[in-house]
Amino acid sequence: MNKKITIELDWETIDRITTSSMKSIVEGLENDLERRKNDTGMAIFEKDKRKDVVLIQKHIEAFKLVLRYYGENYGEDANESERV
């Protein structure tokens, strides 16, 4: 049985869902980064460890940039917006 449900959400709720999801992704990538640095994690983007670490860091920074766009100060960059 296929039933469809339609839910109406306001933009603020959509933003909160989006930012919450992105924060979870950042946390996961940060955990992956630590495991990769410690040789306990698997390759995420590249088999070469150095390249993989760089790419994971770039993805983390990209998500944090988007979070700042949404007005979220997240992680170690929380004070960066105050410096500008």
Secondary structure in CASP SS format (residue, H / E / C, confidence):
PFRMAT SS
TARGET T0000
AUTHOR 0000-0000-0000
METHOD secondary structure of the structure
MODEL  1
M C 1.00
N C 1.00
K C 1.00
K C 1.00
I C 1.00
T C 1.00
I C 1.00
E C 1.00
L C 1.00
D C 1.00
W H 1.00
E H 1.00
T H 1.00
I H 1.00
D H 1.00
R H 1.00
I H 1.00
T H 1.00
T H 1.00
S H 1.00
S H 1.00
M H 1.00
K H 1.00
S H 1.00
I H 1.00
V H 1.00
E H 1.00
G H 1.00
L H 1.00
E H 1.00
N H 1.00
D H 1.00
L H 1.00
E H 1.00
R H 1.00
R H 1.00
K H 1.00
N C 1.00
D C 1.00
T C 1.00
G C 1.00
M C 1.00
A C 1.00
I C 1.00
F C 1.00
E C 1.00
K C 1.00
D C 1.00
K H 1.00
R H 1.00
K H 1.00
D H 1.00
V H 1.00
V H 1.00
L H 1.00
I H 1.00
Q H 1.00
K H 1.00
H H 1.00
I H 1.00
E H 1.00
A H 1.00
F H 1.00
K H 1.00
L H 1.00
V H 1.00
L H 1.00
R H 1.00
Y H 1.00
Y C 1.00
G C 1.00
E C 1.00
N C 1.00
Y C 1.00
G H 1.00
E H 1.00
D H 1.00
A C 1.00
N C 1.00
E H 1.00
S H 1.00
E H 1.00
R H 1.00
V C 1.00
END
